[in-house]
Amino acid sequence: MSREMEIALEAFWPVLKAGLVVTIPLSLLSFAIAMIIAVVTALARLSNISILRYIFGLYVWIFRGTPLLVQLFIVFFGLPNLGIVLDAWTASIITFSLNTGAYASESIRASIIAIPKGQWEAAESLGMTYWQVLRRIIAPQTIRISLPPVTNDFIDLVKGTSLVASITLADMFMIGQQITARTYEPLLIYSLVAAIYLLFITILTFMQGRLEKYASKYI
């Protein structure tokens, strides 16, 4: 067995383990929080309350207009200057949740706007309240329309988690860096890391397709 093959086999499990222990849980937790933020933001920006539209619009503008890495550095390295010290895991979740929430909120907002206003008016004429219309009429259609772009945001989030290596969180990329420093095989190790990311994304893309088919049929 060649030296390169031995190194690749030795590195495979540590990198994969980091993906299963750090990358995937971090992505899932951040995305769950991001969805809550996205829904609240979308509804706030569509509300009749101008101050809410302004505040949440400012939030979306900031997080969509600045690089994710810069946001991560501000939260992890910058906030301690204000007396707010966060560990790498918490800083990562906060940053990814806010960033993904800003992007996903636009997809959700656009999906709500795409629903004809006549449906709102017809439901209200039947005596349904705002929240009943939203839950029974608007939400199911919004889920179906926004599902493709929102799941794309999740896939981007999974890939974006590689940035946490810059704030000392031992994800797949950091483990790859550590193995590279020991073996002096950057092409081999980083290609392995890329292959595992590709494996994760391929599985998620397949699940995305199945979910979209389910939504188009049953929602």
C-alpha positions as CSV (number, residue, x, y, z in Angstrom):
1,M,0.0,0.0,0.0
2,S,1.4,3.4,-1.0
3,R,2.1,6.1,1.6
4,E,-0.6,8.3,0.2
5,M,-3.2,5.6,0.5
6,E,-2.2,4.9,4.1
7,I,-2.4,8.6,4.9
8,A,-5.9,8.9,3.3
9,L,-7.2,5.9,5.1
10,E,-5.8,7.2,8.4
11,A,-7.3,10.6,7.9
12,F,-10.7,9.5,6.6
13,W,-12.3,8.7,10.0
14,P,-11.1,11.7,11.9
15,V,-12.4,14.1,9.2
16,L,-15.7,12.2,8.9
17,K,-16.1,12.1,12.6
18,A,-15.6,15.9,12.8
19,G,-18.3,16.2,10.2
20,L,-20.7,14.1,12.1
21,V,-19.9,15.6,15.5
22,V,-19.5,19.3,14.6
23,T,-20.5,20.2,11.0
24,I,-23.8,18.4,10.8
25,P,-25.1,19.3,14.4
26,L,-23.9,22.9,14.0
27,S,-25.7,23.2,10.7
28,L,-28.9,21.6,11.9
29,L,-29.1,23.7,15.1
30,S,-28.2,26.9,13.3
31,F,-30.8,26.2,10.6
32,A,-33.6,25.5,13.1
33,I,-33.0,28.8,14.8
34,A,-32.6,30.5,11.5
35,M,-36.0,29.4,10.4
36,I,-37.6,30.9,13.4
37,I,-35.7,34.2,12.7
38,A,-36.7,34.0,9.0
39,V,-40.4,33.6,9.6
40,V,-40.5,36.4,12.3
41,T,-38.5,38.7,10.0
42,A,-40.6,38.0,6.9
43,L,-43.8,38.7,8.8
44,A,-42.4,41.8,10.4
45,R,-41.3,43.2,7.1
46,L,-44.8,42.6,5.7
47,S,-46.6,44.1,8.7
48,N,-48.2,47.5,8.8
49,I,-46.0,48.6,11.6
50,S,-43.3,50.9,10.1
51,I,-40.8,50.6,12.9
52,L,-40.8,46.8,12.6
53,R,-40.3,47.0,8.9
54,Y,-37.4,49.3,9.4
55,I,-35.7,47.3,12.2
56,F,-35.9,44.0,10.5
57,G,-35.1,45.5,7.1
58,L,-31.9,46.9,8.6
59,Y,-31.1,43.5,10.0
60,V,-31.5,41.8,6.6
61,W,-29.5,44.6,4.9
62,I,-26.6,44.2,7.3
63,F,-26.3,40.4,7.3
64,R,-26.9,40.1,3.5
65,G,-24.4,42.9,2.8
66,T,-21.4,41.8,4.8
67,P,-19.2,38.7,4.5
68,L,-20.0,35.7,6.7
69,L,-16.4,35.4,7.9
70,V,-16.4,39.1,9.0
71,Q,-19.6,38.5,10.9
72,L,-18.1,35.5,12.6
73,F,-15.0,37.4,13.6
74,I,-17.1,40.3,15.0
75,V,-19.1,37.9,17.2
76,F,-16.2,35.8,18.4
77,F,-13.3,38.3,18.5
78,G,-15.1,41.7,18.6
79,L,-17.8,41.2,21.2
80,P,-15.3,40.5,24.0
81,N,-14.4,44.2,23.8
82,L,-17.9,44.9,25.0
83,G,-17.6,42.4,27.8
84,I,-19.5,39.7,25.8
85,V,-17.3,36.6,25.7
86,L,-18.6,33.6,23.8
87,D,-17.1,30.2,23.2
88,A,-16.5,29.1,19.5
89,W,-19.6,26.9,19.4
90,T,-22.0,29.6,20.7
91,A,-20.5,32.3,18.5
92,S,-20.8,30.0,15.4
93,I,-24.5,29.2,16.1
94,I,-25.4,32.9,16.6
95,T,-23.6,34.0,13.5
96,F,-24.9,31.2,11.2
97,S,-28.4,31.6,12.5
98,L,-28.5,35.3,11.9
99,N,-26.9,35.1,8.5
100,T,-29.0,32.2,7.2
101,G,-32.1,33.7,8.8
102,A,-31.6,36.9,6.8
103,Y,-31.3,35.1,3.5
104,A,-34.2,32.7,4.2
105,S,-36.5,35.5,5.3
106,E,-36.3,37.0,1.9
107,S,-37.3,33.7,0.3
108,I,-40.2,33.4,2.7
109,R,-41.3,37.0,2.3
110,A,-41.2,36.6,-1.5
111,S,-43.3,33.4,-1.2
112,I,-46.0,35.2,0.8
113,I,-46.1,38.1,-1.6
114,A,-46.5,35.6,-4.5
115,I,-49.8,34.4,-3.0
116,P,-52.7,36.3,-4.6
117,K,-54.2,38.9,-2.3
118,G,-57.6,37.6,-3.3
119,Q,-57.0,34.5,-1.1
120,W,-56.5,36.8,2.0
121,E,-59.7,38.7,1.1
122,A,-61.8,35.6,0.5
123,A,-60.7,34.0,3.8
124,E,-61.3,37.2,5.8
125,S,-64.7,37.5,4.2
126,L,-65.5,34.1,5.7
127,G,-64.8,35.5,9.1
128,M,-61.3,34.1,9.6
129,T,-58.8,36.0,11.7
130,Y,-55.4,37.1,10.4
131,W,-53.7,34.2,12.2
132,Q,-56.2,31.7,11.0
133,V,-55.7,32.8,7.4
134,L,-52.0,32.7,7.8
135,R,-52.0,29.2,9.4
136,R,-54.6,27.5,7.2
137,I,-54.3,29.3,3.8
138,I,-51.0,31.1,3.5
139,A,-48.5,28.9,5.4
140,P,-49.0,25.7,3.4
141,Q,-48.6,27.6,0.1
142,T,-45.6,29.5,1.5
143,I,-43.9,26.2,2.5
144,R,-44.3,24.7,-0.9
145,I,-43.1,27.8,-2.8
146,S,-40.2,28.7,-0.5
147,L,-38.9,25.1,0.0
148,P,-36.4,25.0,-2.9
149,P,-34.6,28.3,-2.0
150,V,-34.7,27.7,1.7
151,T,-33.2,24.2,1.4
152,N,-30.5,25.7,-0.8
153,D,-29.8,28.1,2.0
154,F,-29.3,25.1,4.3
155,I,-26.9,23.5,1.8
156,D,-24.9,26.7,1.7
157,L,-24.9,26.8,5.5
158,V,-23.4,23.3,5.6
159,K,-20.6,24.4,3.3
160,G,-20.2,27.7,5.2
161,T,-19.5,25.9,8.5
162,S,-15.9,25.4,7.2
163,L,-15.3,28.9,8.3
164,V,-15.5,27.9,12.0
165,A,-12.0,26.6,11.7
166,S,-10.9,30.2,11.8
167,I,-12.2,30.6,15.3
168,T,-10.7,27.4,16.7
169,L,-13.7,25.1,16.3
170,A,-12.5,21.6,15.3
171,D,-14.6,20.9,12.3
172,M,-13.7,18.9,9.2
173,F,-11.6,21.7,7.8
174,M,-9.6,22.2,11.0
175,I,-9.0,18.5,11.3
176,G,-7.8,18.5,7.7
177,Q,-5.4,21.4,8.5
178,Q,-4.0,19.5,11.5
179,I,-3.4,16.3,9.5
180,T,-1.9,18.3,6.7
181,A,0.6,20.0,9.1
182,R,1.6,16.5,10.3
183,T,1.8,14.7,6.9
184,Y,2.8,17.5,4.5
185,E,0.2,16.3,2.0
186,P,-2.1,19.3,1.4
187,L,-3.5,18.2,-1.9
188,L,-4.4,14.7,-0.6
189,I,-5.9,15.8,2.7
190,Y,-7.9,18.8,1.4
191,S,-9.2,16.7,-1.5
192,L,-10.4,14.2,1.1
193,V,-12.1,17.0,3.0
194,A,-13.7,18.2,-0.2
195,A,-14.9,14.7,-1.0
196,I,-16.6,14.3,2.4
197,Y,-18.2,17.7,2.0
198,L,-19.4,16.6,-1.4
199,L,-20.8,13.4,0.1
200,F,-22.8,15.3,2.7
201,I,-24.1,17.8,0.1
202,T,-25.0,15.0,-2.3
203,I,-27.1,13.3,0.4
204,L,-28.7,16.6,1.3
205,T,-29.5,17.4,-2.4
206,F,-31.2,14.0,-2.7
207,M,-33.2,14.6,0.4
208,Q,-34.1,18.1,-0.9
209,G,-35.5,16.6,-4.1
210,R,-37.6,14.0,-2.2
211,L,-38.9,16.7,0.2
212,E,-39.9,19.0,-2.7
213,K,-41.8,16.1,-4.3
214,Y,-43.6,15.4,-1.1
215,A,-44.4,19.0,-0.6
216,S,-45.8,19.4,-4.1
217,K,-48.0,16.3,-3.6
218,Y,-49.2,16.6,0.0
219,I,-48.9,20.3,1.1
